Amino acid sequence: MRVQVIIKCPCGWLEAALLDCPRLSRAANAAAVLEASVVKTGDLSFDEGTPVKLLCDGAEVFSGRVFTKSRTRPEIINIRAYDELRYLQNRDCCSFVSATPGNMLRQIAGMLDLPLGDVADCGYRFTAKVYDNRRYLDMLADVLADVLRVKSKHYYVLAENGKLCLRDCREMMVNVVMSLPNFCGYSYLTTLDDGYANRVKVIYEDKRKSLRQEYMAENREDIKRFGVLQYVSKNASANRQTKAQADQLLRDLNHRGEQLSVRGALGDVRVRGGSMVRVNLNLGDRIVNDWALVQSAVHTFCSGQCLMDLELELV
């Protein structure tokens, strides 16, 4: 595999000489990050904000802008670059009325003057959303979490070829298998510390009317096994505080947390946060032979080879 980091300099696009192995990190619903150390030679000259690309065998894998430069020697420049999702870390106060996730993304892209690519129809429309001093990424993640609860489908915001996209994870299935011959090692963790609850309370209060309503849902068998692990939801929207909401929150939270990390797998640049790969492993507690969601992927390009470390969510 031929790996190139090319940078737009005053004289045009130049291929930078690499000191060590470039690293590309791509997490779900987050900006992709390219880290590389380049050698200052010839006409290579650039500042923060300069466009940069990562090519693998001539195909564009990453497109973004330099945000950080650092030096350990005058001729060595360490760069960190982000793709277009970096601009969705801007904060704003926004309201969206009778919109879909795609409508939200189009509106945000318009405010930031960012180009759009493929925008999936999630089949979900909400009545109103109001956000106060929130990151655009958090706004979109909030609505996509609603889609997951209502539609049981995972959608992700990402940048492809310099354009913002909204994609269904099922459209990003990569037919690679995570099994013992294909990587250096793995770690599998199960926990009750990561947002697990077996009792949910939903509370509505109106202090002016001295009114308090409480709705509860619980899993009695899990309470016997683990003790009471409680989650409380409280706000001033009476029409949303219902037993049905408590039941839904319990369904969302009454799952033991699982984290599967894979190290040193044979790399495939199509794998990124939001995509899916196959897992075929005996994890002790369970045997997995199914698709898994990639929460984050870190690709390291060295000596003509690509290796990747993955954080996976078993579904």
N, C-alpha and C positions, 0 to 999 in steps of 0.2 A: 504494500500500500504506500503510495506516495502522498505525503502530507505537506501542504503549503499554507503558510500564513502570509496573506498579501495585504498591503497597507496602501491607502490612497495618499500619496505624497504630492507636493506641488508639481512635480514633473509627470505624475500619472501613477497608476497602480504598480507597486514594486513588490517582488517576493522578498521577504525578510529571511536572512540567515538565522537559523534557530540554534540556540545554545544548548537547550535540553528538550525535554518532552512536553509538548503542549498538552493542556488539560481542558476538557470541555465538560461543564456541569450543567445538567438540565433537569430541574425539578418540576413537578406538576404545578400549574398555575403560578409560575415564578419566572423571572427573567433568566435566560441562559447566560452562563458566564464562561468566557474564554480567558485562560491564563497562559502566558507564554513569555519566554525570555528570548529577545532578539538581539542580534549584533548590529551595532551602528556602523554601517559601511556605505561608501559611495554617496548616492543621492538620497538615502533613506533619512527622511526628516518628517516628523509628525508631532502633533500636539494632542491634548485632550479634545475629544469630539471627533477625531479623525475616523472615517470609516475603515473597517477591517473585516477580512473574511478568512474563513478556514475552509480549505479545499481538500478533499480526499479523492485521489485518482481523478482529479479535474472536476469533480462534482462539488457544488457548494453545500457545506454542512452547517455553517454558521455565518451570519451576517449581522454586524452590529457596529458599535462605536467605542473607541478607547475612552475609558473613564479615569483610569489611574495609570501613572507612570512612576516607576521607581528605579534607582540605580544602585548597584553594588560596586561597579567600576564605570569609568566614563563611557566605555564602548558597549556596555551591556545595559539594555533597557528591559525591565520587567513590566509587562502590560497586563491590565485587566480590562476586558471589554464586555459589554452587555448587549443583548439584542433589544428589540423594540419594546418588550414587556417592561424594561427598566423604567419607561416613562409612565407606566401604569402604577408606579409607586408614588406618584404625585397624589397629594391629598386635595379634597374638595368637599363642598357641601352641595349635594345633588338631590333632586327628587325625580322619580320616574313614575309615570301614571299609565296604567293599562299597557304594559310593555312586555316584551319577551326578552330572554337573555341576549338574543341577537340584536334586538333594538337597542338594548343598553350598550353593547359593544360598539355598534355603529355610532351612537351618540357620543360616547367617550372618545372614539377614534376621531370623530369630527372636531371635538374640542381641542384635541392635541395635534391635529393635522397629521395623523398617521394613516398610511394606506391599509386597506382591508383586503384579505384574501377570502378563502372559503369560510362562510358563516353558517353553521348548521341550524336547522329548525329543531329546537328541543321539544316542540309540542307542548309548551307550557307558557301560560300568560298570567302575570300577577296583576292585582288591581293597583297597588301603589307601594312604593318604597321611598323612604326618606333617609338620607345619610348625612351626618354632621361630622365634618373633619375626618373623613375616612379615606383610605387609599382606594384608588379605582380598582385595584386587584382584589381588595377585600370586599368591595361592593359586588363585583362579579362572582367571587367565590361564595358569597352569601346566597345569591340567587341560584347558583349552580348546586348548592347544597339543598335548596328547596326542590330543584328538579330531581335530585337523587331521591329525596324522601317521597315525592309524589309519583315519579315515573320509574324509579329504581334503575336509572340510567346515569352513567358517568360521562360528563362533558368537561372539556378542558380548554382554557385559553392558551394559545401559544403563538409564536412567530415562525413563519415559514417564508423563506426568500424575501425577508424584509417586510412582510405583511402580517397584520394581526389576523388570526384565525380562531374559530370556535369549532372544535371537533369532538365527535363521539369516539370514545376509546375503542369501540369495536371496529372503527375505520382505521385504527392504528395498531392492529394486531401484527406482530412480527414473529414469523415462524422460526424462532430459535428456542432451544430447549435447555432449561437450567437443570442439569443432572450432574452427578459427581464427576464424570470424566471431563466435563466441560468448564470447570472452574477450579480455583485454588482452594477455596473454603467457603463456609457459610456460618452464620449464627442465627439461631431461632429463639425468640423470646416471647413468652406469654405473660400477661400482666393484668392486674385489676387496677393499676394506677393510672391508666391512660384513658380517662373519661368514662370508665365503667360505672353503671348505677343499676341497682335492683329495686330502688324505690324512687318514684318521681312525684314531686308536689308542684302543682301549678296554682299560683295564688293571684287573686285580683283584689285590690283594695281601693276603695273610694273614701278617703278620710273625711271629705265634706259631708257625706251621707252616713259616716260611721259604718260602712259596709265592708265586709271581708268575706270572700268566697274562696274555698280551697278545694282543689280536686286532686286525687291521689291515684296512682297506679303502682303496683308492685308485683314482683315475682317471689312468691312465698318460698318456693323450693330453693331458689338461689340465696334468699335471706338466711335460711337454715344452714346452707353450705358456707357462706362467706360473711355472715353478719349483715347489718344494715349499711348499705352504701347509697347515700341519698343525693339526689339532684333537685334543686329548687329553681323554678322559673317564676319570675315576678315582674309584671309591668302593668301599665294603666289601661290596657286595651281590653275592655270587658268582653267584647265579642270574640276575642281569640282565646280567652281563658276558659277552656272547657275540658270535660272528662276525655273527650276524643283527643285533645292535644296532649293530655297527660299520657294516654295510651300510646300515642305516636312517639312521644319522647322516650318512653320506656322501650319501645321496639328499637329505637335508634341507639340507645345507650346500654341496653342489657346484653352486651357482647364482650367477652374477654378480649383484651387487646392482643394482637399478634404482630410481631415484627420479624421479617425474614430479610437478612442482608446477605448478599452474594458478593464474593471478592474474587477479582482476577479472572472473570469470565472472558471467553473469546469475544472480542468486541464486534458490534454491528451498529453502525452510525444511525440506523433507523430507530433504534431503541432510545427512548427519552421519557421524561416524566409525562404521564398520561397515556403512554402506549401499553401494550400487553405482550407478555411472553409466556411460554409454557413452562411449567415447573413439574419435574418428575423426581420427587425426593421422599425418602423415609425420614420423617422428622422426629421419630420417637413417639410423640403424642398422637401423631397422625401421619398417614401416607397421602401425599399430594400428587395427583396426576391431572392437572387442570391449568387453565389460564390464570395468570396473576397480573394485577395492575402494577405498573412501575411508578412508584412515587418519586424516585429520583434516580438519575443515571450519571455517573462520572466516567468519561472516556479519557484514557491516557494513550497518547500516540508516541511510540518509541521504537526505533530501529525497524521501521517498516511494518510494525505490528500495532494493533489496537486492542487494548484490554479495557474492561469496564467493571465498575463496582455498582451494584444495584440495591436499592431499598424497595422491597416488594410488599404489596398488600394482597393477601390471599382472599379470594372471593368465592 
